[in-house]
Amino acid sequence: MVLERVPTGIPGFDELCEGGLLRDRTYLVSGTSGSGKTIFAMQYIVNGIQMFNEPGIFVATEERPQHLREHFSVFGWDLEKLEDENMLAIVDATSTKIGLPSDEKYIDVRPFDTRSLIDQMITIQDEIGARRAALDSTTSIGFSIQDPAKFRVELLKISTTMEILGLTSLFTCEIVDSSGISRFGVENFVTEGTIVLYYTRSENVRVRSLEIFKMRGSNHSKKIHPFEITDKGIVVHSREEVYSEI
């Protein structure tokens, strides 16, 4: 049985995992602050639209959508245009939880309510025919739930719903340091694969690198590869390795 691949379109990444992610699966992208998690997730969504004509959903739990539109314009990504074309839906899951009004089209009016979020994704998928999704990030949901066992169940509900809806998805997760791969110790167990982004200090500079920690159903690189954030987004140097200790 040949499983369908979903290319991320991120230069250098797909060749590390047999051409991309498995269709209708959910993957975790974890890393410390500044490592590039949100860029990776949005680049995956934008590439899906521009390169493969696959509409996408981006759930923002840590940053207001207008800030995302402004920040990502530096890469030449006109998110508002993609939204107007019904190719992109950004869910504002930030404003309500901090008590701010929002005039966004898609708003999570009951923050951290899994049922509300799932209903929102079902509605959007029906409206735009989304094939890709990103939830940035799961960390704020984990802090609101507190109980790791319950958090694991709620993430499983979300990831399973995404898969049933035909969405190939990314969850992002913030970690405190490079010694772990998830914040609450459960995120990587409810996803098909874990991609860890490192942002480490080497002498007087910081270096970014990437590791595919696991990817079920795929032969993937077991090495740590450097990457950089360019004016076009993330570029992974798949033919290079990082030899120093992470």
PEGI-V423176 format. One line per field, one symbol per residue. ss: DSSP state (~ for helix, > for strand, _ for the rest). burial: b if it has 9 or more other C-alpha atoms within 8 Angstrom, else e. A space follows every 50 residues. Layout:
# PEGI-V423176
ss: ???
burial: ???
This chain:
# PEGI-V423176
ss: ____>>_______~~~____>>___>>>>>>_____~~~~~~~~~~~~~~ ~~___>>>>>____~~~~~~~~~~~___~~~~~~___>>>>>___~~~__ _____>>______~~~~~~~~~~~~~~~___>>>>>__~~~~~~~__~~~ ~~~~~~~~~~~~~~___>>>>>>>____________~~~___>>>>>>>> >>__>>>>>>>>>>>________>>>>>>>__>>>>__________
burial: eeeebbebbbebbbbbbbbbbbbbbbbbbbbbeebbbebbbbbbbbbbbe eeebbbbbbbbbebbeebbeebbeeeebbeebbeebbbbbbbbbbbbeee eeeeebbbeebeebebbbebbbebbeebebbbbbbbbbbbbbeebeebee bbebbbbbbebbbeebbbbbbbbbbeebeebbbeebbbebbbbbbbbbbe eeeeeebbbbbbbebeeeebeeebbbbbbeeebbbbbbeebbeeee
